[in-house]
């Protein structure tokens, strides 16, 4: 029980110490957050077991007023202790970028994309424990953060 309260306290502390990210994100009615031309959608399904997909856009997709511009994109999944749990892979997108690449500082053009996480911890290969996880998309150094829930 102490671990549950400790984890809850940590989540609340993170929400206090990360106001810059929270203030900069503009929530929309459809559950997406948008900031500086990047949009991060809610993972689906949520809660999930054992795998999930995370939709996101870069640039002003679908219009793409700067079609030749490349954006540096990273996506990481963290536990409530701020430890990196996994790096999802790019599943696909509207711009013809090949899927299967880990989303770690890759260059992609303007477009709509979907990332895939198999629910496994990167360091051990085991399934992630039930609980709350944060996923953080960074596009050209601009972060967007949302939470997801793993249920077993």
Beta strands, then each sheet from edge to edge (+ up, - down):
strand 1: 26-27
strand 2: 33-35
strand 3: 38-40
strand 4: 52-58
strand 5: 70-78
strand 6: 84-86
strand 7: 89-93
strand 8: 106-109
strand 9: 111-117
strand 10: 131-139
strand 11: 142-150
sheet 1: 1+ 2- 3+ 4- 9+ 7-
sheet 2: 6+ 5- 8+
sheet 3: 6+ 5- 10+ 11-
end
